[in-house]
Amino acid sequence: MTLQIDEKSLKHGVLTLVVTLVEVIQEALETQAIRRMEGGELTEEEQNRLGEALMELDEAMEELKQDHGLTTAVA
């Protein structure tokens, strides 16, 4: 019995999994950032840097999904 693997499908599946995991982590980071901001734990500079970093991550993820035809989104 020979196992046949569609390499393109496998790569797409793995990439989809990675994107989904990064989105879950990103959502957790955003929730934690909001809690810290509301709790007054961050300076204005830290809030700005954190906001910029999260926006850059979001843009990079959107670009990656577009480049590979993915529509995965955390619900």
C-alpha positions in Angstrom: 0.0 0.0 0.0 1.5 3.4 -1.1 0.6 6.5 0.8 0.0 9.3 -1.7 0.3 12.9 -0.5 -0.7 16.0 -2.4 2.2 18.2 -1.5 0.3 21.4 -2.4 -2.6 20.5 -0.2 -0.3 19.5 2.6 1.5 22.8 2.5 -1.8 24.7 2.3 -3.1 22.8 5.3 0.0 23.5 7.4 0.1 27.2 6.5 -3.6 27.5 7.4 -2.9 25.9 10.8 0.1 28.2 11.4 -2.0 31.3 10.4 -4.8 30.2 12.7 -2.5 29.7 15.7 -0.9 33.1 15.1 -4.4 34.7 15.0 -5.3 33.0 18.3 -2.1 34.2 19.9 -2.7 37.7 18.4 -6.2 37.8 19.9 -4.8 36.9 23.3 -2.1 39.5 23.1 -4.7 42.2 22.1 -6.9 41.2 25.1 -4.0 41.4 27.5 -2.9 44.7 26.0 -6.3 46.2 26.6 -6.4 44.9 30.2 -3.0 46.5 30.9 -4.0 49.8 29.3 -7.2 49.9 31.2 -5.4 49.0 34.4 -2.9 51.9 33.9 0.1 49.6 33.7 1.5 51.1 30.5 3.0 54.5 29.8 1.7 56.4 26.9 4.9 55.5 25.0 4.4 51.8 25.7 0.8 52.0 24.6 1.9 53.6 21.3 4.6 51.0 20.7 2.3 48.1 21.6 -0.4 49.5 19.3 2.0 49.9 16.4 3.4 46.4 16.9 -0.1 44.9 16.9 -1.1 46.8 13.8 2.1 45.7 12.0 1.3 42.0 13.0 -2.2 42.4 11.7 -1.0 43.8 8.4 1.6 41.1 8.0 -1.0 38.4 8.6 -3.4 39.9 6.1 -0.7 40.1 3.5 0.4 36.5 4.2 -3.2 35.3 3.9 -3.8 37.2 0.6 -0.5 35.9 -0.8 -1.5 32.3 -0.2 -5.3 32.6 -0.8 -6.2 31.9 2.8 -9.4 33.2 4.5 -8.8 31.8 7.9 -10.1 34.0 10.7 -10.5 33.4 14.4 -14.2 33.6 15.3 
